[in-house]
């Protein structure tokens, strides 16, 4: 059994990591075990600001200058 760790996941805002165990499959290739994990390492709180708002408000509230 081998382990794949992708941390950080590129092209994502913030910090996201994925960890998965793989085992050789009966046929060609590999298969992922059901205990793969995805974790966010950073919480910025924008989700709380955007609750119960129009989705279009996110462009203005979360923009960077």
C-alpha distances in whole Angstrom, upper triangle without the diagonal:
4,7,10,13,17,20,22,22,25,28,28,31,30,27,24,20,17,13,10,7,6,5,7,11,13,16,15,13,10,10,10,10,13,13,13,16,19,21,25,26,29,32,35,37,38,37,40,43,42,42,45,46,46,43,45,46,43,44,47,45,42,43,43,46
4,7,10,13,16,19,19,22,25,25,28,27,23,21,17,14,11,9,6,5,6,9,12,15,17,16,13,10,11,10,10,14,13,12,15,17,19,22,23,27,30,33,35,36,35,38,40,40,40,43,44,44,41,43,44,40,41,44,42,39,40,40,43
4,7,10,13,15,16,19,22,22,25,23,20,17,13,11,7,6,4,6,9,12,15,18,19,18,15,12,12,10,10,13,11,10,11,14,16,19,19,23,26,29,31,32,31,34,37,36,37,40,40,41,38,40,40,37,38,40,39,35,37,36,39
4,7,10,12,12,15,19,19,21,20,17,14,11,8,6,5,6,7,11,13,16,19,20,18,15,12,12,10,11,13,12,9,11,12,14,17,18,21,24,27,29,30,29,32,34,34,35,37,38,38,35,37,37,34,34,37,36,32,33,33,36
4,6,9,10,13,16,16,18,17,14,11,7,6,5,7,9,11,14,17,19,23,24,22,18,15,15,12,14,15,13,10,10,10,11,14,14,17,20,23,26,27,26,29,31,31,32,35,35,36,33,34,35,31,32,34,33,29,30,30,33
4,6,6,9,12,12,15,14,11,9,6,5,6,9,12,13,17,19,21,25,25,23,19,17,17,14,16,17,15,11,11,10,11,12,13,16,19,21,24,24,24,27,29,29,30,33,33,33,30,31,32,28,28,31,30,26,27,27,29
3,5,8,12,11,13,11,8,7,4,6,8,11,14,17,20,23,25,28,29,27,23,20,20,17,18,19,17,13,12,10,9,10,10,13,16,18,21,22,22,25,27,27,28,31,31,32,29,30,30,26,27,29,28,24,25,24,27
4,6,9,9,10,9,6,5,5,8,11,14,17,19,23,25,27,31,31,28,25,23,22,19,21,21,19,15,13,11,10,9,9,11,15,16,19,20,21,24,25,25,27,30,29,30,27,28,28,24,24,26,25,21,22,21,24
4,7,6,9,9,7,6,6,8,11,13,17,18,22,24,25,29,29,27,23,21,20,18,20,20,18,15,13,10,10,10,11,13,15,17,20,20,20,23,24,24,26,29,28,28,25,26,26,22,23,25,24,21,21,21,24
4,5,8,10,9,8,10,11,14,17,20,21,25,26,28,31,31,28,25,23,23,21,23,23,22,18,17,14,14,13,14,14,17,18,21,20,21,24,25,24,26,29,28,28,24,25,25,22,21,24,24,20,20,19,22
4,7,9,10,10,12,14,17,19,23,24,27,29,30,33,33,30,27,25,25,23,25,25,24,20,19,15,16,14,15,15,17,17,20,18,19,23,23,22,24,27,26,25,21,22,22,19,18,21,21,17,17,17,19
4,6,7,7,10,12,16,19,22,24,27,29,30,34,33,31,28,26,25,23,24,24,23,19,17,13,13,11,12,12,13,14,16,15,16,19,20,19,21,24,23,22,19,20,20,16,16,19,18,15,15,15,19
4,7,8,12,15,18,21,25,27,31,33,34,37,37,35,31,29,28,26,27,26,25,21,19,15,13,11,11,10,11,11,13,12,13,17,17,16,19,22,21,21,17,18,18,14,14,16,15,12,12,12,15
4,7,10,14,17,20,24,26,30,32,34,37,37,35,32,29,28,25,26,25,23,20,17,13,11,8,8,6,8,8,11,11,13,16,16,17,19,22,22,22,19,20,20,16,16,18,16,13,14,13,17
4,7,10,14,17,21,23,27,29,31,35,35,33,29,27,26,23,23,23,20,17,14,11,8,6,5,6,9,10,13,14,15,18,19,19,21,25,24,25,22,24,23,19,20,22,20,16,18,17,20
4,7,10,14,17,20,23,26,27,31,31,30,26,23,22,19,20,19,17,14,11,7,6,5,6,8,10,13,15,16,16,19,21,20,22,25,25,26,23,24,24,20,21,24,22,19,20,20,23
4,7,10,14,16,20,23,24,28,29,27,23,21,19,16,17,17,14,11,8,6,5,6,8,10,13,16,18,19,19,22,24,24,25,28,28,29,26,28,28,24,25,27,26,22,24,23,27
4,7,10,13,17,19,21,24,25,24,20,17,16,12,13,13,11,7,6,4,6,9,11,14,16,19,21,22,21,24,26,26,27,30,30,31,27,29,30,26,27,30,28,25,27,27,30
4,7,10,14,17,19,22,23,22,18,15,14,10,11,11,9,6,5,6,9,12,13,16,19,22,24,25,24,27,30,29,30,33,33,34,31,33,33,30,31,34,32,29,30,30,33
4,6,10,13,15,18,20,19,15,12,10,7,7,8,7,4,6,9,12,15,17,20,22,25,27,28,27,30,32,31,32,34,35,36,33,35,36,32,33,36,35,32,33,33,36
4,7,10,12,16,18,17,14,10,9,6,6,8,7,6,9,12,15,18,20,23,26,29,31,32,30,33,36,35,35,38,39,39,36,39,39,36,37,40,39,35,37,37,40
4,7,9,13,14,13,10,6,6,5,6,9,10,9,12,15,18,21,23,26,29,32,34,34,33,36,38,37,37,40,41,41,38,40,41,38,39,42,41,37,39,39,42
4,6,9,11,11,9,6,6,7,7,11,12,12,16,18,22,25,27,30,32,36,37,38,36,39,42,41,41,43,44,44,41,43,45,41,42,45,44,41,42,43,46
4,7,8,8,6,5,6,9,10,14,15,16,19,22,25,28,30,33,35,38,40,41,39,42,45,44,44,46,47,47,43,45,47,44,44,48,47,43,45,45,48
4,5,6,6,5,6,9,11,14,16,16,20,22,26,29,31,34,37,39,41,41,40,43,45,44,43,45,46,46,43,45,47,44,44,48,47,44,45,46,49
4,7,8,8,9,13,14,16,19,20,23,26,29,33,35,38,40,43,44,45,43,46,48,47,47,48,49,49,46,48,50,47,48,51,50,47,49,49,52
4,6,8,10,14,15,18,21,21,25,27,30,34,36,39,41,44,45,45,43,46,49,47,47,49,49,49,45,47,49,46,47,51,50,47,48,49,52
4,7,10,13,16,19,21,21,24,26,29,32,34,37,40,42,44,44,42,46,48,46,46,48,48,48,44,46,48,45,45,49,48,45,46,46,49
4,7,10,13,16,18,17,21,22,26,29,31,34,36,38,40,40,39,42,44,43,43,45,45,45,41,43,45,42,42,46,45,42,43,43,46
4,7,10,13,15,14,17,19,23,26,28,31,33,36,38,38,36,39,42,40,40,43,43,43,39,42,43,40,41,44,43,40,41,41,44
4,6,9,12,11,15,17,21,24,26,29,31,34,35,36,34,37,39,38,38,40,41,41,37,40,41,38,39,42,41,38,40,40,44
4,6,8,7,11,13,17,20,23,26,28,31,32,32,31,34,36,35,35,37,38,38,35,37,38,35,36,40,39,36,37,38,41
4,6,7,10,13,17,20,23,26,28,31,32,33,31,33,36,35,35,37,38,39,36,38,39,36,38,41,39,37,38,39,42
4,6,9,12,15,19,22,25,26,29,30,31,28,31,34,33,32,34,36,36,33,36,37,34,36,39,37,35,37,38,41
4,6,10,13,16,19,22,23,27,28,29,27,29,32,31,31,33,35,36,33,36,36,33,35,38,36,33,36,36,40
4,7,10,14,16,19,21,24,26,26,25,27,30,29,29,32,33,33,31,33,34,31,32,35,33,30,32,33,36
4,7,10,13,16,17,21,22,23,21,24,27,26,26,29,30,31,28,31,31,28,30,32,30,27,29,30,33
4,7,10,13,14,17,19,20,18,21,24,23,23,26,27,28,25,27,28,24,26,29,27,24,26,26,30
4,6,9,11,14,16,17,16,19,21,21,22,25,26,27,24,27,26,23,25,27,25,22,24,24,28
4,6,7,11,13,14,13,16,18,18,19,23,23,25,22,24,24,20,22,24,21,18,20,21,24
4,7,10,13,15,15,17,19,20,21,25,25,27,24,26,25,21,23,24,22,19,21,20,23
4,6,9,11,12,14,16,17,19,22,23,24,22,23,22,19,20,21,19,16,18,17,20
4,6,8,9,10,12,14,15,19,19,21,19,21,20,16,18,19,16,14,16,16,20
4,6,8,9,10,12,14,18,17,19,18,19,17,14,16,16,13,10,13,13,16
4,5,6,7,9,11,14,15,17,16,17,15,13,15,15,12,10,14,15,18
4,5,5,6,9,12,12,14,12,14,12,9,11,12,8,7,11,12,16
4,5,5,6,10,10,13,11,14,12,10,13,14,11,10,14,16,19
4,5,6,9,10,13,13,15,13,11,15,15,12,12,15,17,21
4,6,9,8,11,11,13,10,9,12,12,8,9,13,15,18
4,6,6,8,8,10,8,7,10,11,8,9,13,16,19
4,6,9,9,12,11,10,14,14,12,13,16,19,22
4,7,9,12,10,11,15,15,13,15,18,22,25
4,6,8,7,8,12,12,11,13,16,19,22
4,5,6,8,10,11,11,13,15,19,22
4,5,6,8,10,10,11,13,17,20
4,5,6,8,9,11,12,16,18
4,5,6,6,8,10,14,16
4,5,5,6,8,11,14
4,6,6,6,10,12
4,6,6,9,11
4,6,9,11
4,7,10
4,7
4
